[in-house]
Amino acid sequence: MASVSTVMNEHTLQKDTITTTVEDSNPKPMNSNKASSTTTIVLISTDSTNGVVETENTSSAVVTAASDSCDTNCKGIVGLEGKRAAKCIGRNNKGVSWGFCLEQGRRSTMEDATAVHPAFMEVCCKDVGGCTAPEYKYSLEKSPVHFFGIFDGHGGDQVSNYCASELCEIVAEEWKRGNTLDGWSKRWEVALCKAFERADNTFKDEVLAPKYVGSTALVLIISACQIIAANCGDSRAVLCRGARAIPLTVDHKLDRADEIERITSSGGRILNWGCLRVEGVLSMSRAIGDHDLKPWVISVPEVTFTTRTEEDECLILASDGLWDVLSNEEVVKLARKELRQRRRLVGVNDSAFPPAWYVSQQVVKQALDACSYDNVSIIVVDLKIPRIRH
C-alpha cells in the first residue's frame, strides 16, 4: 500500500493548505486477497500544543433553525438562566481535527481527489453569518473557517485534481466580492454557485481536458456556528448528531424526478444502459466538466445550511465508492463507535494521529470488505475536542 501521512500543528495550519491526489505508477496490493491499490492518508489538528489538545467545558444555548440574517437567526437567544449570554457553539473551531483516506480499490486508475484547507478564511462569526450567540464576545473575534472537499473524477483525473487545488481560492474570492444585502446565506449561495461555474468554464478549453472528462464536487465550509454544504454530483456529506445520521446533501442521481424533468424538458435523453444514464453516458445529472453533455449535465450546486449544536459528533464526506455499499446509518454507527474509543486514548498513548484518522481507516476498510469496486475517498471531521486523560 502506498501511503503518505502528515501531522501539523496550530502554527503551521493557520495559513497553510493541504491538497491530496494519488499517483503511483506501481501500486501494491493491500493484501493477498485484494487487487492493486493506492492509498493516501493525511491528518491534521488545528489546535494543539506539543501534541496535547486543550479543552474547555462550558454550557451554551443554541438556535437550530438557519435563516437569512444573523439578526433573524439569533432572535430568541437568551442568557443562560437569565445570568449570561449564550456562548458560540464553535468557540473551539480551532480545535477541530480530521483525517482522510483515499483508496484506489479495484479500479485501474485513481480519479478521486480530496482537499483540506484549514483556516482558508479568518473571519469573525458575525461576518460569516448565522451566528448563534451575537452577544458573546467570541462572535466579534476572528476565527478560522475550514474548507473540505471531495472530488470524484470520471473519464480522467484532470477535473478532480483541478478542483482539489483551485476551488478553495475561487470560493474565497467570490465570497469577498459579495455582500449581505440579501442575507448572509444568499451571499454564500451566490459565491459557491459562481465558484463552481468558474471551475466548470475552465474546461471549455479542450487543451486542459477532453470534453468527456468531469468530476463531482462536494464542498463543506465549517465556521464557528454553521456547516455550509455545496454539492454537485453523487458524492455525499452526512452529519453525525448524537446517534443520528443527518444527510447534508442529496445525490444528483437519475432516480430524482426533478432532475429527470430538468433534463428531458431541455431535450436530453435518459437511457438505461446497465443503469440510467444521461444520453446513455453519465449516471449522474450534475458535474463539473462533461462539456459534451451540456446543457443537460449542469455544474450548479445545491447549497444547504446547518446550524451547529453541542450534540454534533463528526462530519463524513465521501465519494459514491463508499455510499454505494454502506448506508448513512451504518457509516455513522461505525464512525461514532470508533471516535469514542479513540478519544479515550488521547493523552494516554503516544499516537500522533487524531481519532478522526482511525475512523477514516476503519470506514474505508468496511467499504472494501463490502466489495466496493470503485475508488473510495473519505474525509472525517471530528467536531468535538477530546478530554485529556493523564
Secondary structure, 3 states (H helix, E strand, C coil): CCCCCCCCCHHHHCCCCEEECCCCCCCEECCCCCCEECEEEEEEECCEECCEECCCCCCCCCCCCCCCCHHHHCCCCCCECCCECCCCCCCCHHHCEEEEEEECCCCCCCCEEEEEEEEEEEEEHHHHCCCCCCCCHHHHCEEEEEEEEEEEEECCCHHHHHHHHHHHHHHHHHHHHCCCCCCHHHHHHHHHHHHHHHHHHHCCCCCCCCCCCEECEEEEEECCCEEEEEEECCCEEEEEECCEEEECCCCCECCCHHHHHHHHHCCCCEEECCCEEECCCECECECEECHHHCCCCECCCEEEEEECCCCEEEEEEECHHHHCCCCHHHHHHHHHHHHHHHHCCCCCCCCCCCHHHHHHHHHHHHHHHCCCCCCEEEEEEECCCCCCCC
